[in-house]
Amino acid sequence: MATRKTTAVSKPAPKPAPKSAPQPAAKKSAATVKAAPAKKAATAKKAAPAKRAASAKKAAPKPGKPPKINWKPQTFVASHLKDAAFKTGLRTYAAYRDLHTEKATGGAVQAHVIRLLGKCDPKVVSIPHYHGVQFQFLYMLKGWMIGEYEGAGRVKMTAGSSWIQPPGIRHQVIDYSDGCEMLEIILPANFETVEL
C-alpha cells in the first residue's frame, strides 16, 4: 500500500495588536449561553420533518448510467400502416406497434406507436416511474393525454404535441382520451424502467 508523505508547513507568528486597538467585546452572560442551545434544538425539531421529507424524495433510486450506444451499420427497414399489428405486453393499458428500428440499428433505437386502451384507470395507469434512457421523444398522433412530469407539473398533450423526457425524469400518466395514440422514439432500445 502506497503511503502519502505530508509535510508540515510552519506559520509565521501572529503580529501583536497595537496598544490602541479596541478591546474584545464582553463575554456573553450565562443566561444567553444557556438559551442558545435550547433555541437551536427547537429550530432543529421544526426543521427535522422538512429534512426527512426532502431526503425521502431524494431516496428514490435513479437509474445508473444508461448503456452506451454503439452504433453499428444500419439496415433499410420499412413499416406500413396496412401491415400494422398492435401488441400488448409492456403495459396492460397499452398496445404497441413496433416500427422495427431496434434490429435495423443494432439495438441503438427503439421506435413504436403506442395506443392507450379503454378508459383510464388511475389505479393501474398513474404509477410514478422513470426510465434509464439516453433520449426519449414522443409525438401525439391522436387524442390527448395528461401526464405529470418532475419539474414541469401536469401537462396536457394533444394531437400534434411533442415532448422530450430527459433521462431519469420521474413522470406518470394521469388521464387519456379514447383512441389516444403517440409515437415514441427511445435510445437505446433496451433500457431500465423503475416504478416508484
HUQUIBEL-V331322 format. One record per helix or strand. SS is the DSSP state (@ for helix, = for strand). FROM is the first residue (numbers start at 1). TO is the last residue. If there is no record, write none. Layout:
BEGIN
ss->[SS;SS]
from->[FROM;FROM]
to->[TO;TO]
END
This chain:
BEGIN
ss->[@;@;=;=;@;=;@;=;=;=;=;=;=;=;=]
from->[30;81;87;94;101;109;122;129;135;144;153;162;171;181;192]
to->[59;83;88;98;104;116;125;132;142;149;158;164;176;187;195]
END
